Structure formats: structure tokens, C-alpha cells
Amino acid sequence: MDTDTDTAAAPQRRAARPRADALRNRERIVAAAREMFVEYGPDVPLDEVARRAGVGNATVYRHFADRAELVRQVVLSVTDCVTVHAERGIAAADADPSAAFDALRAFVHAAADERIGALCPMLSAGFDPDHPDLLDGRERLERAIEGLMGRARAAGQLRTDIDVGDLMIALSQLGRPLPGTACPNMDRFVHRHLQLFLDGLMTPARSELPGEAATLEDLRQR
């Protein structure tokens, strides 16, 4: 056995593995950026993100080459969290099909708490939604939501004239915070209005909807 070669390789293997404190710093930066993007929009100064995260400016730039990379990681973080909620809803619906709509309802409220509506401003102004890092996460989220809605529909609890796009549009609009401290705080009304919307999704439908259901393909058109 070549001891010298093994000894030289060991530090390289250790160096390739991020340290625990570096991972914690990265997580703090993403969490702080997510909070500040919700409050002030994606153009908030990165110095303020560093201050909120409790790290130095250099630490932010050591983990994220530029603002676009940080925004992308925030979007990934939100997408992953919302997907977990949808997958939990699917598991609950599979365990008790009669509670499929309750699982959908719980998902919508949980997604609002994750501030999924705050993604919309981030997806504009030069943001690339088709970046390779985002495609898998988006597809996983879409499959999970479609699966959850499909279970509620199969249980005869969800009206049949809507599609995933209808749900995502309403969730984005009703759950989107108003950035800026000068705006009135409407957060306390979000879940109330989501509940009203969800009641309208239940079958039997109270009215015929105008137009056509919004699909994921409609949402992807730019």
C-alpha cells in the first residue's frame, strides 16, 4: 500500500466536504435572505442580508457568487419545503381517501406559511426559471400537487373544472405579502381568505366558472 499517497489524499477528501459551521452559515444566509425578500423584495442589499444572518459580507460572497445565485437558492429552499408539504398531503390522502380534501386544505395553508407567493417577484427581472438546478425541484413540486389534487378529485370532493394552475394562481395571489414597511400588515387575513377560496373548490360546485381551467402550461408561458 502506498502510504504517502493515502496520506496526501486524506486532506483532499476532508477539504471537499463542507465544514459543519460553513453549512450552518449557508443555511442562515438563505433563511435571512428568504425573510428579507419577503419583507422588501429581491433587491434588498446583500449587506443587510449578511447583517440579518449574523455573518460578515465576505461570508455571503464566499457562499454565493452573486445575487442571482442567492435568489436561486432561496427559490429552491421554498420549493423544496412546499413539496414536502404536498407529499405529506398525498400520504395522508392515501391513508384515508375520505380525508383527501382535508389534506389538500392543509397543504394550501402550509404552502402559504412558507410564503410561496413571495416567489413571484423573484421570478422576474432576469431570473432564469429554467436553470438546471431548478428544473428537478419544480417538476417534483408539480407532480406532488397534481397527485394531491387528483386524490381529492377521485374522492369526489374537488370540483372537476379546475386545474393545478388555478390553485397555484390563487395561492400566489392570496399568499403574497406586501413588501415594504409602509404597507399595511395583511398577513392576519391570508388564511381566512384562503379558506374562502378552498370552500369554493369543493364539490358540488355552486356555479359554472367562466373561461377554461389554468394549467401548468399556461403558467409557464412568458
Kinemage of the C-alpha trace (Angstrom):
@kinemage 1
@onewidth
@group {chain A} dominant
@subgroup {mainchain}
@vectorlist {calphas} color= white
{ca met a 1} P 0.000 0.000 0.000
{ca asp a 2} L 1.296 3.474 -0.878
{ca thr a 3} L 1.159 5.223 2.490
{ca asp a 4} L 2.385 8.556 1.153
{ca thr a 5} L -0.336 8.647 -1.485
{ca asp a 6} L -3.040 7.750 1.049
{ca thr a 7} L -1.769 10.391 3.468
{ca ala a 8} L -1.803 13.060 0.759
{ca ala a 9} L -5.282 12.100 -0.405
{ca ala a 10} L -6.873 12.223 3.042
{ca pro a 11} L -6.703 16.043 3.453
{ca gln a 12} L -8.140 16.438 -0.051
{ca arg a 13} L -11.112 14.254 0.826
{ca arg a 14} L -11.660 16.219 4.015
{ca ala a 15} L -11.343 19.539 2.183
{ca ala a 16} L -14.027 18.530 -0.313
{ca arg a 17} L -16.541 18.032 2.478
{ca pro a 18} L -18.040 21.338 3.763
{ca arg a 19} L -17.494 22.001 7.442
{ca ala a 20} L -20.487 21.992 9.747
{ca asp a 21} L -20.051 25.669 10.583
{ca ala a 22} L -19.884 26.544 6.876
{ca leu a 23} L -23.127 24.657 6.255
{ca arg a 24} L -24.777 26.453 9.161
{ca asn a 25} L -23.648 29.815 7.812
{ca arg a 26} L -25.039 28.955 4.391
{ca glu a 27} L -28.373 27.926 5.906
{ca arg a 28} L -28.507 31.144 7.958
{ca ile a 29} L -27.831 33.251 4.877
{ca val a 30} L -30.566 31.532 2.857
{ca ala a 31} L -33.032 31.847 5.744
{ca ala a 32} L -32.215 35.521 6.245
{ca ala a 33} L -32.449 36.243 2.510
{ca arg a 34} L -35.795 34.477 2.363
{ca glu a 35} L -37.157 36.627 5.205
{ca met a 36} L -35.865 39.862 3.713
{ca phe a 37} L -37.008 39.051 0.177
{ca val a 38} L -40.479 38.511 1.611
{ca glu a 39} L -40.374 41.792 3.518
{ca tyr a 40} L -38.649 44.044 0.991
{ca gly a 41} L -38.393 42.188 -2.325
{ca pro a 42} L -35.412 40.509 -4.014
{ca asp a 43} L -33.458 43.756 -4.463
{ca val a 44} L -32.669 44.132 -0.759
{ca pro a 45} L -28.956 44.983 -0.223
{ca leu a 46} L -26.873 41.873 0.407
{ca asp a 47} L -25.148 43.718 3.234
{ca glu a 48} L -28.491 43.750 5.016
{ca val a 49} L -28.904 40.030 4.374
{ca ala a 50} L -25.485 39.430 5.943
{ca arg a 51} L -26.445 41.539 8.961
{ca arg a 52} L -29.726 39.639 9.404
{ca ala a 53} L -27.878 36.310 9.115
{ca gly a 54} L -25.260 37.389 11.649
{ca val a 55} L -22.324 36.860 9.286
{ca gly a 56} L -19.834 39.087 7.528
{ca asn a 57} L -20.277 40.362 3.982
{ca ala a 58} L -17.363 38.225 2.832
{ca thr a 59} L -19.125 35.114 4.103
{ca val a 60} L -22.135 35.827 1.886
{ca tyr a 61} L -19.979 36.212 -1.212
{ca arg a 62} L -17.930 33.156 -0.300
{ca his a 63} L -21.086 31.039 -0.463
{ca phe a 64} L -22.905 32.888 -3.268
{ca ala a 65} L -21.111 34.383 -6.237
{ca asp a 66} L -23.816 36.982 -6.854
{ca arg a 67} L -27.391 37.955 -6.090
{ca ala a 68} L -28.781 35.671 -8.795
{ca glu a 69} L -27.248 32.625 -7.143
{ca leu a 70} L -28.635 33.603 -3.741
{ca val a 71} L -32.109 34.219 -5.168
{ca arg a 72} L -31.943 30.838 -6.883
{ca gln a 73} L -31.105 29.110 -3.613
{ca val a 74} L -33.979 30.865 -1.855
{ca val a 75} L -36.379 29.712 -4.562
{ca leu a 76} L -35.033 26.156 -4.225
{ca ser a 77} L -35.471 26.296 -0.455
{ca val a 78} L -39.101 27.410 -0.704
{ca thr a 79} L -39.855 24.920 -3.479
{ca asp a 80} L -38.395 22.015 -1.506
{ca cys a 81} L -40.319 22.922 1.654
{ca val a 82} L -43.633 23.250 -0.205
{ca thr a 83} L -43.020 19.932 -1.972
{ca val a 84} L -42.559 18.206 1.377
{ca his a 85} L -45.947 19.550 2.495
{ca ala a 86} L -47.603 18.291 -0.702
{ca glu a 87} L -46.021 14.853 -0.324
{ca arg a 88} L -47.232 14.680 3.272
{ca gly a 89} L -50.700 15.523 1.987
{ca ile a 90} L -50.511 12.660 -0.505
{ca ala a 91} L -49.521 10.264 2.266
{ca ala a 92} L -52.449 11.451 4.395
{ca ala a 93} L -54.882 11.090 1.480
{ca asp a 94} L -53.600 7.600 0.723
{ca ala a 95} L -54.036 6.613 4.355
{ca asp a 96} L -57.620 7.936 4.417
{ca pro a 97} L -59.142 8.737 0.996
{ca ser a 98} L -62.176 10.297 2.670
{ca ala a 99} L -59.864 12.977 4.064
{ca ala a 100} L -58.271 13.829 0.705
{ca phe a 101} L -59.710 17.344 0.561
{ca asp a 102} L -58.681 17.975 4.166
{ca ala a 103} L -55.153 17.010 3.125
{ca leu a 104} L -55.342 19.447 0.203
{ca arg a 105} L -56.624 22.159 2.510
{ca ala a 106} L -53.780 21.561 4.976
{ca phe a 107} L -51.268 21.729 2.134
{ca val a 108} L -52.552 25.081 0.868
{ca his a 109} L -52.334 26.673 4.308
{ca ala a 110} L -48.859 25.218 4.861
{ca ala a 111} L -47.683 26.486 1.469
{ca ala a 112} L -48.925 29.955 2.378
{ca asp a 113} L -46.931 29.809 5.608
{ca glu a 114} L -43.842 29.009 3.530
{ca arg a 115} L -44.506 32.292 1.670
{ca ile a 116} L -44.699 30.640 -1.723
{ca gly a 117} L -46.411 33.782 -3.003
{ca ala a 118} L -43.171 35.695 -2.431
{ca leu a 119} L -41.572 33.684 -5.231
{ca cys a 120} L -43.387 35.663 -7.919
{ca pro a 121} L -41.337 38.880 -7.608
{ca met a 122} L -38.159 36.772 -7.531
{ca leu a 123} L -39.058 35.053 -10.793
{ca ser a 124} L -38.964 38.319 -12.724
{ca ala a 125} L -36.181 40.754 -13.528
{ca gly a 126} L -33.775 38.459 -15.307
{ca phe a 127} L -34.348 35.363 -13.194
{ca asp a 128} L -33.920 32.124 -15.160
{ca pro a 129} L -36.687 29.688 -14.068
{ca asp a 130} L -35.243 27.024 -16.368
{ca his a 131} L -31.860 26.920 -14.675
{ca pro a 132} L -30.834 23.245 -14.365
{ca asp a 133} L -30.756 23.490 -10.565
{ca leu a 134} L -34.439 24.436 -10.529
{ca leu a 135} L -35.969 22.063 -13.063
{ca asp a 136} L -35.982 18.917 -10.927
{ca gly a 137} L -37.378 20.748 -7.920
{ca arg a 138} L -40.132 22.356 -9.948
{ca glu a 139} L -41.130 19.090 -11.587
{ca arg a 140} L -41.213 17.302 -8.234
{ca leu a 141} L -43.417 20.044 -6.788
{ca glu a 142} L -45.791 19.972 -9.750
{ca arg a 143} L -46.123 16.195 -9.611
{ca ala a 144} L -46.874 16.313 -5.898
{ca ile a 145} L -49.566 18.993 -6.241
{ca glu a 146} L -51.138 17.216 -9.207
{ca gly a 147} L -51.131 13.977 -7.219
{ca leu a 148} L -52.746 15.605 -4.197
{ca met a 149} L -55.438 17.316 -6.267
{ca gly a 150} L -56.029 14.076 -8.176
{ca arg a 151} L -56.707 12.221 -4.954
{ca ala a 152} L -59.196 14.860 -3.797
{ca arg a 153} L -60.885 14.723 -7.189
{ca ala a 154} L -61.017 10.911 -7.170
{ca ala a 155} L -62.644 11.062 -3.737
{ca gly a 156} L -65.422 13.199 -5.240
{ca gln a 157} L -64.504 16.166 -3.041
{ca leu a 158} L -62.809 18.526 -5.513
{ca arg a 159} L -64.703 20.155 -8.352
{ca thr a 160} L -63.662 18.895 -11.774
{ca asp a 161} L -63.490 22.174 -13.689
{ca ile a 162} L -60.216 23.422 -12.192
{ca asp a 163} L -56.581 22.517 -12.727
{ca val a 164} L -53.293 22.905 -10.877
{ca gly a 165} L -52.771 26.350 -12.374
{ca asp a 166} L -55.968 27.633 -10.760
{ca leu a 167} L -54.735 26.550 -7.351
{ca met a 168} L -51.258 27.997 -7.840
{ca ile a 169} L -52.552 31.345 -9.093
{ca ala a 170} L -54.874 31.760 -6.117
{ca leu a 171} L -52.207 30.632 -3.664
{ca ser a 172} L -49.684 33.063 -5.133
{ca gln a 173} L -52.102 35.976 -5.167
{ca leu a 174} L -53.693 35.426 -1.778
{ca gly a 175} L -50.461 34.432 -0.052
{ca arg a 176} L -48.228 37.118 -1.493
{ca pro a 177} L -47.117 39.588 1.176
{ca leu a 178} L -46.982 43.299 0.542
{ca pro a 179} L -43.283 44.254 0.668
{ca gly a 180} L -42.196 47.399 2.439
{ca thr a 181} L -42.863 48.614 5.947
{ca ala a 182} L -45.203 51.352 4.719
{ca cys a 183} L -47.732 48.785 3.528
{ca pro a 184} L -50.456 47.662 5.920
{ca asn a 185} L -49.955 44.268 7.517
{ca met a 186} L -52.374 41.917 5.801
{ca asp a 187} L -50.806 38.649 6.953
{ca arg a 188} L -53.507 38.030 9.526
{ca phe a 189} L -56.107 37.790 6.729
{ca val a 190} L -54.238 35.329 4.477
{ca his a 191} L -55.567 32.101 5.967
{ca arg a 192} L -59.084 33.492 6.229
{ca his a 193} L -59.168 34.310 2.529
{ca leu a 194} L -57.511 31.042 1.578
{ca gln a 195} L -60.241 29.220 3.471
{ca leu a 196} L -62.895 31.078 1.494
{ca phe a 197} L -61.141 30.120 -1.731
{ca leu a 198} L -60.838 26.469 -0.682
{ca asp a 199} L -64.535 26.296 0.137
{ca gly a 200} L -65.143 27.321 -3.477
{ca leu a 201} L -63.127 24.346 -4.708
{ca met a 202} L -65.370 21.799 -3.063
{ca thr a 203} L -67.994 19.857 -4.931
{ca pro a 204} L -70.830 20.216 -5.656
{ca ala a 205} L -69.917 23.458 -7.379
{ca arg a 206} L -72.133 26.452 -6.655
{ca ser a 207} L -71.649 27.989 -10.095
{ca glu a 208} L -70.128 27.458 -13.511
{ca leu a 209} L -66.711 29.037 -13.894
{ca pro a 210} L -66.104 31.314 -16.890
{ca gly a 211} L -63.269 30.515 -19.262
{ca glu a 212} L -61.015 27.479 -19.060
{ca ala a 213} L -59.034 25.911 -16.245
{ca ala a 214} L -55.499 27.257 -15.793
{ca thr a 215} L -52.929 24.568 -16.472
{ca leu a 216} L -49.255 24.379 -15.625
{ca glu a 217} L -48.511 25.034 -19.295
{ca asp a 218} L -50.450 28.303 -19.025
{ca leu a 219} L -48.319 29.351 -16.054
{ca arg a 220} L -45.086 28.572 -17.884
{ca gln a 221} L -45.906 30.893 -20.792
{ca arg a 222} L -43.796 34.033 -20.544
